[in-house]
Amino acid sequence: MSIKTMEQQDNTKRILVVDDEETLTEALRFNLEAEGYKVDTACSAEEALGMDLSRYDLFLLDIMMGEISGIQLARILKKNPVTARVPVIFCSARDSEDDVVSGLDLGADDYITKPYSLRTVSARVRSVLRRSTGSHAPDQETEELRYKGLVVNPSRKLCTVDGIDVRLPRKEFEILVMLLSRQGHVFSREEILSRVWPDEVVVLDRVVDVNITRIRQKIGDYGKNIVTRSGYGYGFMD
């Protein structure tokens, strides 16, 4: 059997840990490998960017690093079509609500504040990887969801506005699919949080509001069709 064939049959999830605290990265590597993952580490964003990032199923990023921060690295990853859909977990000592919301708004799938237990990290990694394989994703039909020139293809993870591709981070995409799948229905913030952020420790209504604002900005004139029902939630209306 060729090496390539063996790699194709190996479904073990591969994680890249990027943190400038070498002792911490080694502890994370040991703990996650004990859980059955393949783990690589990098001590800086610059080192990570020199690696083959297409190999990974999850990025675990520290925020406060050298010249390129974890936030900047995440932006680079989200702009690259090869890594745009790979889940990101931030680990940071910055634990204010604004810091958490900013990280999640960037498209991160989770935000863990330091100091943390290794068991907590393992649990959050399992949760994010489980969602990324679709077991906890919002219900998505394989057919296109369409409203006039706004077209979303859930199976191909594509969104176009009047024929122009629009890149949406995972959470924004899942919210838009949710709204378009039941046009005219108002979803409460709690419904959106439970379906798009299941098993999250950080559950803030403001996270939904921020993502809705981003979606409105990105889908042009169709943004006005996402309406707010004060005291209830959001819906996509004709």
Summary of the structure (lengths in Angstrom):
residues: 238
radius of gyration: 18.5
end to end distance: 55.9
largest distance: 60.7
contacts: 705
relative contact order: 0.10
helix: 43%
strand: 20%
